[in-house]
Structure formats: C-alpha cells, structure tokens
C-alpha cells in the first residue's frame, strides 16, 4: 500500500495527518485518493483485529513481546486515515460543485424557496 500511493500523495511533501487537499482540482484525483485511503483503512482494520485475536490466544498478559505497541501504532495510523478521509470530503464536494452544472440549478431553487418562505 505504501509503496504505490496515488500520484497526488506521492508528490506532496505534507504528511497525511496535516494534509488539507486544497490543491486537488479534479474528480478523478479525489476518487483515486479516497479509494487508496479507504482500502488502506480496511486493511488496517483487518490487521488490527487479527493481531488482537492472535495476542489473545498466544500471549499471556504480562509477556506480549511488543505486540501491544505495534497494535497501538496501527490504531494510530487508522485514526489518522479516518481523519484524513473526513478532511477529503470537503474538497471533493467543492470539486463536484464546480464541475456539475445541475448543482447551480439546485442552489438557485433552494435560494428561491428560502426567499419565498420569508
């Protein structure tokens, strides 16, 4: 996963936890980033659950050999990716709003309804 990130993530120097996605300007790039991050989130979730199951069966509570810290690291990565996916929603909606013509029509209808309601 980390060996082949999307072009946008590979070219940026900003860490994932500080990424704002202000430079994203196409629907395809947004979709590619979302697809990559969501797949990584799913894989991390599976690895975390498998590690916890493995630890519960094979390691006593006082001798984990570093597995707990590894799971905590994975959980931290999962939290970072979850927050990044949440941050990606806003730029994606802005890109879609700019690219889709019917959004303007819907916004005009909503504004007309608000004016008529008053």
Biopython code that builds the backbone (N, CA, C, O; Angstrom):
import numpy as np
from Bio.PDB.StructureBuilder import StructureBuilder

atoms = [
    (1, "UNK", "N", (0.820, -1.197, 0.000)),
    (1, "UNK", "CA", (0.000, 0.000, 0.000)),
    (1, "UNK", "C", (0.865, 1.261, 0.000)),
    (1, "UNK", "O", (0.640, 2.176, -0.793)),
    (2, "UNK", "N", (1.835, 1.301, 0.878)),
    (2, "UNK", "CA", (2.676, 2.493, 0.965)),
    (2, "UNK", "C", (3.641, 2.595, -0.204)),
    (2, "UNK", "O", (4.163, 3.674, -0.487)),
    (3, "UNK", "N", (3.881, 1.495, -0.876)),
    (3, "UNK", "CA", (4.819, 1.505, -1.999)),
    (3, "UNK", "C", (4.222, 2.141, -3.248)),
    (3, "UNK", "O", (4.960, 2.632, -4.102)),
    (4, "UNK", "N", (2.903, 2.139, -3.366)),
    (4, "UNK", "CA", (2.274, 2.684, -4.577)),
    (4, "UNK", "C", (1.106, 3.606, -4.234)),
    (4, "UNK", "O", (-0.043, 3.274, -4.528)),
    (5, "UNK", "N", (1.379, 4.764, -3.614)),
    (5, "UNK", "CA", (0.294, 5.705, -3.335)),
    (5, "UNK", "C", (-0.135, 6.422, -4.615)),
    (5, "UNK", "O", (0.591, 6.393, -5.609)),
    (6, "UNK", "N", (-1.301, 7.064, -4.604)),
    (6, "UNK", "CA", (-1.710, 7.860, -5.766)),
    (6, "UNK", "C", (-0.697, 8.968, -6.049)),
    (6, "UNK", "O", (0.077, 9.359, -5.175)),
    (7, "UNK", "N", (-0.716, 9.454, -7.256)),
    (7, "UNK", "CA", (0.271, 10.450, -7.684)),
    (7, "UNK", "C", (0.245, 11.694, -6.801)),
    (7, "UNK", "O", (1.299, 12.244, -6.481)),
    (8, "UNK", "N", (-0.940, 12.141, -6.405)),
    (8, "UNK", "CA", (-1.046, 13.338, -5.573)),
    (8, "UNK", "C", (-0.352, 13.128, -4.234)),
    (8, "UNK", "O", (0.409, 13.990, -3.793)),
    (9, "UNK", "N", (-0.602, 11.999, -3.584)),
    (9, "UNK", "CA", (0.014, 11.735, -2.285)),
    (9, "UNK", "C", (1.510, 11.476, -2.408)),
    (9, "UNK", "O", (2.277, 11.802, -1.502)),
    (10, "UNK", "N", (1.924, 10.889, -3.526)),
    (10, "UNK", "CA", (3.349, 10.617, -3.727)),
    (10, "UNK", "C", (4.135, 11.898, -3.978)),
    (10, "UNK", "O", (5.303, 11.993, -3.598)),
    (11, "UNK", "N", (3.510, 12.877, -4.610)),
    (11, "UNK", "CA", (4.224, 14.103, -4.970)),
    (11, "UNK", "C", (4.245, 15.147, -3.857)),
    (11, "UNK", "O", (5.079, 16.051, -3.889)),
    (12, "UNK", "N", (3.367, 15.048, -2.892)),
    (12, "UNK", "CA", (3.306, 16.053, -1.837)),
    (12, "UNK", "C", (4.292, 15.736, -0.719)),
    (12, "UNK", "O", (4.562, 14.574, -0.416)),
    (13, "UNK", "N", (4.818, 16.784, -0.119)),
    (13, "UNK", "CA", (5.753, 16.635, 0.998)),
    (13, "UNK", "C", (5.027, 16.713, 2.340)),
    (13, "UNK", "O", (5.620, 16.429, 3.380)),
    (14, "UNK", "N", (3.755, 17.095, 2.326)),
    (14, "UNK", "CA", (2.974, 17.243, 3.542)),
    (14, "UNK", "C", (2.606, 15.868, 4.090)),
    (14, "UNK", "O", (2.150, 15.008, 3.336)),
    (15, "UNK", "N", (2.796, 15.646, 5.391)),
    (15, "UNK", "CA", (2.383, 14.356, 5.946)),
    (15, "UNK", "C", (0.864, 14.204, 5.886)),
    (15, "UNK", "O", (0.130, 15.190, 5.829)),
    (16, "UNK", "N", (0.419, 12.983, 5.899)),
    (16, "UNK", "CA", (-1.006, 12.692, 5.748)),
    (16, "UNK", "C", (-1.836, 13.332, 6.854)),
    (16, "UNK", "O", (-2.971, 13.744, 6.612)),
    (17, "UNK", "N", (-1.291, 13.421, 8.053)),
    (17, "UNK", "CA", (-2.038, 13.987, 9.175)),
    (17, "UNK", "C", (-2.247, 15.492, 9.037)),
    (17, "UNK", "O", (-3.151, 16.040, 9.668)),
    (18, "UNK", "N", (-1.435, 16.173, 8.228)),
    (18, "UNK", "CA", (-1.555, 17.622, 8.049)),
    (18, "UNK", "C", (-2.074, 17.994, 6.665)),
    (18, "UNK", "O", (-2.089, 19.172, 6.310)),
    (19, "UNK", "N", (-2.486, 17.033, 5.901)),
    (19, "UNK", "CA", (-2.938, 17.270, 4.527)),
    (19, "UNK", "C", (-4.296, 17.970, 4.520)),
    (19, "UNK", "O", (-5.197, 17.588, 5.268)),
    (20, "UNK", "N", (-4.444, 19.001, 3.671)),
    (20, "UNK", "CA", (-5.717, 19.722, 3.564)),
    (20, "UNK", "C", (-6.402, 19.499, 2.225)),
    (20, "UNK", "O", (-7.592, 19.787, 2.095)),
    (21, "UNK", "N", (-5.693, 19.000, 1.237)),
    (21, "UNK", "CA", (-6.219, 18.702, -0.101)),
    (21, "UNK", "C", (-6.739, 19.945, -0.824)),
    (21, "UNK", "O", (-7.648, 19.840, -1.647)),
    (22, "UNK", "N", (-6.176, 21.119, -0.530)),
    (22, "UNK", "CA", (-6.600, 22.343, -1.216)),
    (22, "UNK", "C", (-6.165, 22.361, -2.673)),
    (22, "UNK", "O", (-6.776, 23.044, -3.495)),
    (23, "UNK", "N", (-5.117, 21.618, -2.999)),
    (23, "UNK", "CA", (-4.593, 21.607, -4.367)),
    (23, "UNK", "C", (-5.314, 20.623, -5.280)),
    (23, "UNK", "O", (-5.050, 20.592, -6.482)),
    (24, "UNK", "N", (-6.211, 19.827, -4.734)),
    (24, "UNK", "CA", (-6.943, 18.851, -5.550)),
    (24, "UNK", "C", (-7.982, 19.602, -6.368)),
    (24, "UNK", "O", (-8.768, 20.379, -5.827)),
    (25, "UNK", "N", (-7.980, 19.364, -7.687)),
    (25, "UNK", "CA", (-8.911, 20.107, -8.531)),
    (25, "UNK", "C", (-9.621, 19.238, -9.557)),
    (25, "UNK", "O", (-10.196, 19.765, -10.509)),
    (26, "UNK", "N", (-9.596, 17.926, -9.389)),
    (26, "UNK", "CA", (-10.350, 17.084, -10.314)),
    (26, "UNK", "C", (-11.031, 15.952, -9.557)),
    (26, "UNK", "O", (-10.558, 15.479, -8.524)),
    (27, "UNK", "N", (-12.149, 15.547, -10.114)),
    (27, "UNK", "CA", (-12.942, 14.487, -9.506)),
    (27, "UNK", "C", (-12.175, 13.172, -9.501)),
    (27, "UNK", "O", (-12.278, 12.395, -8.551)),
    (28, "UNK", "N", (-11.410, 12.919, -10.552)),
    (28, "UNK", "CA", (-10.671, 11.665, -10.664)),
    (28, "UNK", "C", (-9.593, 11.557, -9.583)),
    (28, "UNK", "O", (-9.391, 10.491, -9.003)),
    (29, "UNK", "N", (-8.909, 12.661, -9.321)),
    (29, "UNK", "CA", (-7.868, 12.658, -8.290)),
    (29, "UNK", "C", (-8.497, 12.423, -6.922)),
    (29, "UNK", "O", (-7.974, 11.648, -6.122)),
    (30, "UNK", "N", (-9.613, 13.086, -6.651)),
    (30, "UNK", "CA", (-10.317, 12.883, -5.380)),
    (30, "UNK", "C", (-10.732, 11.427, -5.222)),
    (30, "UNK", "O", (-10.565, 10.834, -4.156)),
    (31, "UNK", "N", (-11.270, 10.863, -6.288)),
    (31, "UNK", "CA", (-11.715, 9.471, -6.237)),
    (31, "UNK", "C", (-10.530, 8.528, -6.023)),
    (31, "UNK", "O", (-10.632, 7.565, -5.262)),
    (32, "UNK", "N", (-9.421, 8.799, -6.683)),
    (32, "UNK", "CA", (-8.230, 7.957, -6.550)),
    (32, "UNK", "C", (-7.681, 8.008, -5.118)),
    (32, "UNK", "O", (-7.312, 6.978, -4.554)),
    (33, "UNK", "N", (-7.631, 9.206, -4.538)),
    (33, "UNK", "CA", (-7.142, 9.357, -3.165)),
    (33, "UNK", "C", (-8.082, 8.652, -2.199)),
    (33, "UNK", "O", (-7.636, 7.926, -1.310)),
    (34, "UNK", "N", (-9.389, 8.867, -2.372)),
    (34, "UNK", "CA", (-10.371, 8.241, -1.488)),
    (34, "UNK", "C", (-10.290, 6.718, -1.574)),
    (34, "UNK", "O", (-10.326, 6.029, -0.554)),
    (35, "UNK", "N", (-10.180, 6.207, -2.779)),
    (35, "UNK", "CA", (-10.098, 4.757, -2.975)),
    (35, "UNK", "C", (-8.866, 4.186, -2.267)),
    (35, "UNK", "O", (-8.954, 3.161, -1.591)),
    (36, "UNK", "N", (-7.729, 4.847, -2.421)),
    (36, "UNK", "CA", (-6.483, 4.396, -1.789)),
    (36, "UNK", "C", (-6.600, 4.426, -0.263)),
    (36, "UNK", "O", (-6.257, 3.454, 0.410)),
    (37, "UNK", "N", (-7.086, 5.546, 0.275)),
    (37, "UNK", "CA", (-7.177, 5.679, 1.728)),
    (37, "UNK", "C", (-8.205, 4.726, 2.323)),
    (37, "UNK", "O", (-7.989, 4.176, 3.403)),
    (38, "UNK", "N", (-9.321, 4.529, 1.630)),
    (38, "UNK", "CA", (-10.349, 3.628, 2.149)),
    (38, "UNK", "C", (-9.855, 2.184, 2.152)),
    (38, "UNK", "O", (-10.123, 1.439, 3.094)),
    (39, "UNK", "N", (-9.140, 1.789, 1.112)),
    (39, "UNK", "CA", (-8.571, 0.444, 1.071)),
    (39, "UNK", "C", (-7.550, 0.257, 2.195)),
    (39, "UNK", "O", (-7.513, -0.788, 2.844)),
    (40, "UNK", "N", (-6.736, 1.268, 2.412)),
    (40, "UNK", "CA", (-5.747, 1.201, 3.489)),
    (40, "UNK", "C", (-6.441, 1.123, 4.848)),
    (40, "UNK", "O", (-5.982, 0.405, 5.737)),
    (41, "UNK", "N", (-7.537, 1.852, 5.014)),
    (41, "UNK", "CA", (-8.304, 1.808, 6.259)),
    (41, "UNK", "C", (-8.875, 0.413, 6.495)),
    (41, "UNK", "O", (-8.816, -0.102, 7.611)),
    (42, "UNK", "N", (-9.422, -0.192, 5.458)),
    (42, "UNK", "CA", (-9.964, -1.544, 5.590)),
    (42, "UNK", "C", (-8.874, -2.548, 5.949)),
    (42, "UNK", "O", (-9.077, -3.407, 6.807)),
    (43, "UNK", "N", (-7.723, -2.443, 5.296)),
    (43, "UNK", "CA", (-6.621, -3.362, 5.590)),
    (43, "UNK", "C", (-6.117, -3.193, 7.022)),
    (43, "UNK", "O", (-5.850, -4.177, 7.712)),
    (44, "UNK", "N", (-5.990, -1.956, 7.460)),
    (44, "UNK", "CA", (-5.552, -1.717, 8.835)),
    (44, "UNK", "C", (-6.545, -2.294, 9.835)),
    (44, "UNK", "O", (-6.145, -2.873, 10.845)),
    (45, "UNK", "N", (-7.824, -2.140, 9.562)),
    (45, "UNK", "CA", (-8.843, -2.683, 10.457)),
    (45, "UNK", "C", (-8.720, -4.204, 10.558)),
    (45, "UNK", "O", (-8.794, -4.769, 11.649)),
    (46, "UNK", "N", (-8.533, -4.854, 9.419)),
    (46, "UNK", "CA", (-8.382, -6.317, 9.427)),
    (46, "UNK", "C", (-7.122, -6.753, 10.169)),
    (46, "UNK", "O", (-7.151, -7.721, 10.929)),
    (47, "UNK", "N", (-6.024, -6.047, 9.953)),
    (47, "UNK", "CA", (-4.769, -6.403, 10.620)),
    (47, "UNK", "C", (-4.897, -6.203, 12.126)),
    (47, "UNK", "O", (-4.419, -7.032, 12.901)),
    (48, "UNK", "N", (-5.531, -5.122, 12.546)),
    (48, "UNK", "CA", (-5.698, -4.854, 13.978)),
    (48, "UNK", "C", (-6.531, -5.952, 14.629)),
    (48, "UNK", "O", (-6.170, -6.476, 15.682)),
    (49, "UNK", "N", (-7.654, -6.298, 13.990)),
    (49, "UNK", "CA", (-8.495, -7.361, 14.560)),
    (49, "UNK", "C", (-7.752, -8.693, 14.611)),
    (49, "UNK", "O", (-7.870, -9.430, 15.590)),
    (50, "UNK", "N", (-6.992, -9.006, 13.571)),
    (50, "UNK", "CA", (-6.243, -10.266, 13.544)),
    (50, "UNK", "C", (-5.146, -10.278, 14.606)),
    (50, "UNK", "O", (-4.931, -11.295, 15.266)),
    (51, "UNK", "N", (-4.457, -9.160, 14.771)),
    (51, "UNK", "CA", (-3.403, -9.081, 15.782)),
    (51, "UNK", "C", (-3.972, -9.252, 17.189)),
    (51, "UNK", "O", (-3.387, -9.941, 18.024)),
    (52, "UNK", "N", (-5.116, -8.621, 17.443)),
    (52, "UNK", "CA", (-5.735, -8.754, 18.767)),
    (52, "UNK", "C", (-6.155, -10.193, 19.031)),
    (52, "UNK", "O", (-5.963, -10.702, 20.135)),
    (53, "UNK", "N", (-6.718, -10.845, 18.040)),
    (53, "UNK", "CA", (-7.103, -12.245, 18.190)),
    (53, "UNK", "C", (-5.868, -13.110, 18.431)),
    (53, "UNK", "O", (-5.873, -13.976, 19.305)),
    (54, "UNK", "N", (-4.829, -12.878, 17.667)),
    (54, "UNK", "CA", (-3.577, -13.627, 17.818)),
    (54, "UNK", "C", (-2.998, -13.433, 19.223)),
    (54, "UNK", "O", (-2.567, -14.393, 19.862)),
    (55, "UNK", "N", (-2.992, -12.198, 19.689)),
    (55, "UNK", "CA", (-2.442, -11.910, 21.014)),
    (55, "UNK", "C", (-3.264, -12.577, 22.106)),
    (55, "UNK", "O", (-2.709, -13.080, 23.084)),
    (56, "UNK", "N", (-4.589, -12.585, 21.946)),
    (56, "UNK", "CA", (-5.432, -13.179, 22.982)),
    (56, "UNK", "C", (-5.228, -14.686, 23.080)),
    (56, "UNK", "O", (-5.436, -15.266, 24.146)),
    (57, "UNK", "N", (-4.835, -15.313, 22.011)),
    (57, "UNK", "CA", (-4.673, -16.765, 22.018)),
    (57, "UNK", "C", (-3.261, -17.223, 22.372)),
    (57, "UNK", "O", (-3.095, -18.281, 22.978)),
    (58, "UNK", "N", (-2.253, -16.457, 22.011)),
    (58, "UNK", "CA", (-0.890, -16.961, 22.121)),
    (58, "UNK", "C", (0.011, -16.237, 23.113)),
    (58, "UNK", "O", (1.099, -16.729, 23.414)),
    (59, "UNK", "N", (-0.403, -15.091, 23.628)),
    (59, "UNK", "CA", (0.466, -14.369, 24.541)),
    (59, "UNK", "C", (-0.245, -14.114, 25.859)),
    (59, "UNK", "O", (-1.385, -13.651, 25.870)),
    (60, "UNK", "N", (0.425, -14.415, 26.981)),
    (60, "UNK", "CA", (-0.159, -14.043, 28.273)),
    (60, "UNK", "C", (-0.097, -12.520, 28.436)),
    (60, "UNK", "O", (0.638, -11.840, 27.720)),
    (61, "UNK", "N", (-0.859, -12.008, 29.363)),
    (61, "UNK", "CA", (-0.972, -10.557, 29.538)),
    (61, "UNK", "C", (0.362, -9.894, 29.911)),
    (61, "UNK", "O", (0.587, -8.738, 29.553)),
    (62, "UNK", "N", (1.231, -10.587, 30.608)),
    (62, "UNK", "CA", (2.469, -9.958, 31.059)),
    (62, "UNK", "C", (3.630, -10.093, 30.073)),
    (62, "UNK", "O", (4.688, -9.502, 30.288)),
    (63, "UNK", "N", (3.449, -10.861, 28.995)),
    (63, "UNK", "CA", (4.536, -11.051, 28.029)),
    (63, "UNK", "C", (3.981, -10.922, 26.613)),
    (63, "UNK", "O", (3.584, -11.914, 26.002)),
    (64, "UNK", "N", (3.958, -9.708, 26.105)),
    (64, "UNK", "CA", (3.380, -9.512, 24.767)),
    (64, "UNK", "C", (4.440, -9.349, 23.682)),
    (64, "UNK", "O", (4.100, -9.344, 22.499)),
    (65, "UNK", "N", (5.700, -9.217, 24.048)),
    (65, "UNK", "CA", (6.814, -9.115, 23.099)),
    (65, "UNK", "C", (6.647, -7.970, 22.095)),
    (65, "UNK", "O", (7.045, -8.102, 20.937)),
    (66, "UNK", "N", (6.069, -6.865, 22.522)),
    (66, "UNK", "CA", (5.937, -5.696, 21.660)),
    (66, "UNK", "C", (4.702, -5.667, 20.790)),
    (66, "UNK", "O", (4.517, -4.730, 20.014)),
    (67, "UNK", "N", (3.852, -6.674, 20.901)),
    (67, "UNK", "CA", (2.667, -6.710, 20.051)),
    (67, "UNK", "C", (1.672, -5.605, 20.406)),
    (67, "UNK", "O", (1.016, -5.056, 19.521)),
    (68, "UNK", "N", (1.555, -5.278, 21.682)),
    (68, "UNK", "CA", (0.608, -4.229, 22.080)),
    (68, "UNK", "C", (1.031, -2.886, 21.497)),
    (68, "UNK", "O", (0.190, -2.142, 20.993)),
    (69, "UNK", "N", (2.308, -2.570, 21.557)),
    (69, "UNK", "CA", (2.760, -1.291, 20.994)),
    (69, "UNK", "C", (2.578, -1.274, 19.477)),
    (69, "UNK", "O", (2.279, -0.228, 18.900)),
    (70, "UNK", "N", (2.757, -2.417, 18.833)),
    (70, "UNK", "CA", (2.544, -2.487, 17.380)),
    (70, "UNK", "C", (1.071, -2.261, 17.042)),
    (70, "UNK", "O", (0.758, -1.549, 16.088)),
    (71, "UNK", "N", (0.164, -2.861, 17.816)),
    (71, "UNK", "CA", (-1.268, -2.662, 17.590)),
    (71, "UNK", "C", (-1.642, -1.212, 17.856)),
    (71, "UNK", "O", (-2.457, -0.648, 17.126)),
    (72, "UNK", "N", (-1.068, -0.598, 18.881)),
    (72, "UNK", "CA", (-1.337, 0.814, 19.156)),
    (72, "UNK", "C", (-0.857, 1.696, 18.012)),
    (72, "UNK", "O", (-1.514, 2.681, 17.673)),
    (73, "UNK", "N", (0.270, 1.358, 17.418)),
    (73, "UNK", "CA", (0.774, 2.091, 16.254)),
    (73, "UNK", "C", (-0.200, 1.952, 15.080)),
    (73, "UNK", "O", (-0.502, 2.932, 14.399)),
    (74, "UNK", "N", (-0.685, 0.740, 14.851)),
    (74, "UNK", "CA", (-1.658, 0.525, 13.772)),
    (74, "UNK", "C", (-2.949, 1.301, 14.030)),
    (74, "UNK", "O", (-3.534, 1.860, 13.103)),
    (75, "UNK", "N", (-3.392, 1.335, 15.288)),
    (75, "UNK", "CA", (-4.603, 2.081, 15.624)),
    (75, "UNK", "C", (-4.401, 3.577, 15.417)),
    (75, "UNK", "O", (-5.325, 4.280, 15.009)),
    (76, "UNK", "N", (-3.209, 4.060, 15.694)),
    (76, "UNK", "CA", (-2.896, 5.465, 15.441)),
    (76, "UNK", "C", (-2.957, 5.767, 13.946)),
    (76, "UNK", "O", (-3.507, 6.789, 13.536)),
    (77, "UNK", "N", (-2.391, 4.876, 13.135)),
    (77, "UNK", "CA", (-2.457, 5.047, 11.680)),
    (77, "UNK", "C", (-3.904, 5.027, 11.197)),
    (77, "UNK", "O", (-4.281, 5.804, 10.319)),
    (78, "UNK", "N", (-4.703, 4.146, 11.767)),
    (78, "UNK", "CA", (-6.112, 4.047, 11.378)),
    (78, "UNK", "C", (-6.849, 5.345, 11.714)),
    (78, "UNK", "O", (-7.658, 5.825, 10.921)),
    (79, "UNK", "N", (-6.570, 5.907, 12.888)),
    (79, "UNK", "CA", (-7.188, 7.176, 13.268)),
    (79, "UNK", "C", (-6.784, 8.308, 12.342)),
    (79, "UNK", "O", (-7.613, 9.143, 11.978)),
    (80, "UNK", "N", (-5.519, 8.341, 11.960)),
    (80, "UNK", "CA", (-5.030, 9.366, 11.034)),
    (80, "UNK", "C", (-5.721, 9.248, 9.684)),
    (80, "UNK", "O", (-6.125, 10.256, 9.105)),
    (81, "UNK", "N", (-5.860, 8.038, 9.182)),
    (81, "UNK", "CA", (-6.505, 7.839, 7.882)),
    (81, "UNK", "C", (-7.986, 8.187, 7.960)),
    (81, "UNK", "O", (-8.538, 8.747, 7.013)),
    (82, "UNK", "N", (-8.632, 7.866, 9.069)),
    (82, "UNK", "CA", (-10.044, 8.218, 9.235)),
    (82, "UNK", "C", (-10.221, 9.730, 9.205)),
    (82, "UNK", "O", (-11.111, 10.237, 8.522)),
    (83, "UNK", "N", (-9.385, 10.452, 9.936)),
    (83, "UNK", "CA", (-9.464, 11.924, 9.928)),
    (83, "UNK", "C", (-9.161, 12.484, 8.541)),
    (83, "UNK", "O", (-9.789, 13.452, 8.111)),
    (84, "UNK", "N", (-8.210, 11.886, 7.847)),
    (84, "UNK", "CA", (-7.859, 12.347, 6.505)),
    (84, "UNK", "C", (-9.017, 12.132, 5.540)),
    (84, "UNK", "O", (-9.288, 12.989, 4.698)),
    (85, "UNK", "N", (-9.697, 11.005, 5.653)),
    (85, "UNK", "CA", (-10.871, 10.764, 4.805)),
    (85, "UNK", "C", (-11.962, 11.791, 5.088)),
    (85, "UNK", "O", (-12.636, 12.255, 4.169)),
    (86, "UNK", "N", (-12.136, 12.144, 6.361)),
    (86, "UNK", "CA", (-13.121, 13.169, 6.703)),
    (86, "UNK", "C", (-12.733, 14.518, 6.101)),
    (86, "UNK", "O", (-13.592, 15.252, 5.611)),
    (87, "UNK", "N", (-11.443, 14.843, 6.139)),
    (87, "UNK", "CA", (-10.980, 16.105, 5.566)),
    (87, "UNK", "C", (-11.089, 16.121, 4.044)),
    (87, "UNK", "O", (-11.237, 17.186, 3.445)),
    (88, "UNK", "N", (-11.018, 14.968, 3.425)),
    (88, "UNK", "CA", (-11.103, 14.872, 1.966)),
    (88, "UNK", "C", (-12.520, 15.132, 1.457)),
    (88, "UNK", "O", (-12.703, 15.484, 0.292)),
    (89, "UNK", "N", (-13.520, 14.963, 2.317)),
    (89, "UNK", "CA", (-14.909, 15.149, 1.888)),
    (89, "UNK", "C", (-15.181, 16.573, 1.406)),
    (89, "UNK", "O", (-15.856, 16.762, 0.394)),
    (90, "UNK", "N", (-14.670, 17.562, 2.110)),
    (90, "UNK", "CA", (-14.957, 18.953, 1.750)),
    (90, "UNK", "C", (-14.358, 19.340, 0.397)),
    (90, "UNK", "O", (-15.085, 19.875, -0.441)),
    (91, "UNK", "N", (-13.075, 19.096, 0.144)),
    (91, "UNK", "CA", (-12.544, 19.414, -1.191)),
    (91, "UNK", "C", (-13.236, 18.627, -2.303)),
    (91, "UNK", "O", (-13.417, 19.140, -3.407)),
    (92, "UNK", "N", (-13.621, 17.388, -2.014)),
    (92, "UNK", "CA", (-14.329, 16.595, -3.019)),
    (92, "UNK", "C", (-15.663, 17.231, -3.354)),
    (92, "UNK", "O", (-16.033, 17.322, -4.525)),
    (93, "UNK", "N", (-16.389, 17.672, -2.337)),
    (93, "UNK", "CA", (-17.680, 18.311, -2.609)),
    (93, "UNK", "C", (-17.499, 19.630, -3.358)),
    (93, "UNK", "O", (-18.331, 19.979, -4.195)),
    (94, "UNK", "N", (-16.425, 20.367, -3.070)),
    (94, "UNK", "CA", (-16.165, 21.606, -3.807)),
    (94, "UNK", "C", (-15.860, 21.328, -5.273)),
    (94, "UNK", "O", (-16.343, 22.033, -6.159)),
    (95, "UNK", "N", (-15.057, 20.297, -5.526)),
    (95, "UNK", "CA", (-14.726, 19.933, -6.906)),
    (95, "UNK", "C", (-15.984, 19.500, -7.643)),
    (95, "UNK", "O", (-16.206, 19.900, -8.786)),
    (96, "UNK", "N", (-16.799, 18.693, -7.001)),
    (96, "UNK", "CA", (-18.043, 18.249, -7.636)),
    (96, "UNK", "C", (-18.977, 19.427, -7.886)),
    (96, "UNK", "O", (-19.634, 19.496, -8.925)),
    (97, "UNK", "N", (-19.032, 20.347, -6.935)),
    (97, "UNK", "CA", (-19.891, 21.517, -7.084)),
    (97, "UNK", "C", (-19.459, 22.359, -8.283)),
    (97, "UNK", "O", (-20.299, 22.860, -9.031)),
    (98, "UNK", "N", (-18.143, 22.513, -8.463)),
    (98, "UNK", "CA", (-17.643, 23.302, -9.588)),
    (98, "UNK", "C", (-17.885, 22.604, -10.921)),
    (98, "UNK", "O", (-18.160, 23.260, -11.926)),
    (99, "UNK", "N", (-17.783, 21.276, -10.934)),
    (99, "UNK", "CA", (-17.855, 20.537, -12.192)),
    (99, "UNK", "C", (-19.271, 20.211, -12.645)),
    (99, "UNK", "O", (-19.516, 20.070, -13.843)),
    (100, "UNK", "N", (-20.187, 20.092, -11.727)),
    (100, "UNK", "CA", (-21.548, 19.685, -12.095)),
    (100, "UNK", "C", (-22.427, 20.915, -12.299)),
    (100, "UNK", "O", (-22.507, 21.785, -11.432)),
    (101, "UNK", "N", (-23.072, 20.974, -13.431)),
    (101, "UNK", "CA", (-23.907, 22.126, -13.765)),
    (101, "UNK", "C", (-25.212, 22.141, -12.972)),
    (101, "UNK", "O", (-25.720, 23.211, -12.636)),
    (102, "UNK", "N", (-25.746, 20.987, -12.677)),
    (102, "UNK", "CA", (-27.042, 20.959, -12.007)),
    (102, "UNK", "C", (-26.953, 21.390, -10.557)),
    (102, "UNK", "O", (-27.985, 21.697, -9.961)),
    (103, "UNK", "N", (-25.762, 21.430, -9.958)),
    (103, "UNK", "CA", (-25.628, 21.933, -8.596)),
    (103, "UNK", "C", (-26.049, 23.405, -8.530)),
    (103, "UNK", "O", (-26.682, 23.835, -7.566)),
    (104, "UNK", "N", (-25.693, 24.164, -9.556)),
    (104, "UNK", "CA", (-26.070, 25.577, -9.587)),
    (104, "UNK", "C", (-27.583, 25.714, -9.644)),
    (104, "UNK", "O", (-28.166, 26.572, -8.981)),
    (105, "UNK", "N", (-28.211, 24.861, -10.441)),
    (105, "UNK", "CA", (-29.668, 24.905, -10.553)),
    (105, "UNK", "C", (-30.318, 24.563, -9.211)),
    (105, "UNK", "O", (-31.280, 25.218, -8.810)),
    (106, "UNK", "N", (-29.815, 23.562, -8.522)),
    (106, "UNK", "CA", (-30.347, 23.177, -7.212)),
    (106, "UNK", "C", (-30.143, 24.309, -6.216)),
    (106, "UNK", "O", (-31.047, 24.613, -5.438)),
    (107, "UNK", "N", (-28.981, 24.934, -6.226)),
    (107, "UNK", "CA", (-28.713, 26.045, -5.315)),
    (107, "UNK", "C", (-29.666, 27.205, -5.591)),
    (107, "UNK", "O", (-30.170, 27.824, -4.653)),
    (108, "UNK", "N", (-29.919, 27.505, -6.861)),
    (108, "UNK", "CA", (-30.864, 28.566, -7.209)),
    (108, "UNK", "C", (-32.260, 28.237, -6.707)),
    (108, "UNK", "O", (-32.950, 29.106, -6.174)),
    (109, "UNK", "N", (-32.682, 26.989, -6.871)),
    (109, "UNK", "CA", (-34.003, 26.568, -6.378)),
    (109, "UNK", "C", (-34.085, 26.696, -4.861)),
    (109, "UNK", "O", (-35.100, 27.149, -4.332)),
    (110, "UNK", "N", (-33.046, 26.307, -4.171)),
    (110, "UNK", "CA", (-33.039, 26.423, -2.717)),
    (110, "UNK", "C", (-33.086, 27.884, -2.284)),
    (110, "UNK", "O", (-33.782, 28.225, -1.327)),
    (111, "UNK", "N", (-32.359, 28.738, -2.973)),
    (111, "UNK", "CA", (-32.390, 30.164, -2.646)),
    (111, "UNK", "C", (-33.767, 30.752, -2.895)),
    (111, "UNK", "O", (-34.245, 31.562, -2.100)),
    (112, "UNK", "N", (-34.421, 30.354, -3.998)),
    (112, "UNK", "CA", (-35.774, 30.825, -4.285)),
    (112, "UNK", "C", (-36.753, 30.378, -3.206)),
    (112, "UNK", "O", (-37.603, 31.159, -2.779)),
    (113, "UNK", "N", (-36.640, 29.142, -2.768)),
    (113, "UNK", "CA", (-37.521, 28.640, -1.715)),
    (113, "UNK", "C", (-37.311, 29.398, -0.414)),
    (113, "UNK", "O", (-38.275, 29.708, 0.287)),
    (114, "UNK", "N", (-36.061, 29.698, -0.085)),
    (114, "UNK", "CA", (-35.775, 30.442, 1.135)),
    (114, "UNK", "C", (-36.334, 31.857, 1.060)),
    (114, "UNK", "O", (-36.844, 32.376, 2.054)),
    (115, "UNK", "N", (-36.243, 32.486, -0.111)),
    (115, "UNK", "CA", (-36.786, 33.840, -0.269)),
    (115, "UNK", "C", (-38.305, 33.829, -0.174)),
    (115, "UNK", "O", (-38.893, 34.729, 0.426)),
    (116, "UNK", "N", (-38.942, 32.826, -0.755)),
    (116, "UNK", "CA", (-40.401, 32.742, -0.729)),
    (116, "UNK", "C", (-40.928, 32.364, 0.647)),
    (116, "UNK", "O", (-42.062, 32.704, 0.986)),
    (117, "UNK", "N", (-40.147, 31.684, 1.424)),
    (117, "UNK", "CA", (-40.570, 31.266, 2.754)),
    (117, "UNK", "C", (-40.676, 32.461, 3.686)),
    (117, "UNK", "O", (-41.536, 32.490, 4.567)),
    (118, "UNK", "N", (-39.814, 33.439, 3.498)),
    (118, "UNK", "CA", (-39.809, 34.620, 4.376)),
    (118, "UNK", "C", (-40.986, 35.470, 4.048)),
    (118, "UNK", "O", (-41.182, 36.517, 4.665)),
]
sb = StructureBuilder()
sb.init_structure("model")
sb.init_model(0)
sb.init_chain("A")
sb.init_seg("    ")
for serial, (resi, resn, name, xyz) in enumerate(atoms, 1):
    if name == "N":
        sb.init_residue(resn, " ", resi, " ")
    sb.init_atom(name, np.array(xyz, "f"), 0.0, 1.0, " ", f" {name:<3s}", serial, name[0])
structure = sb.get_structure()
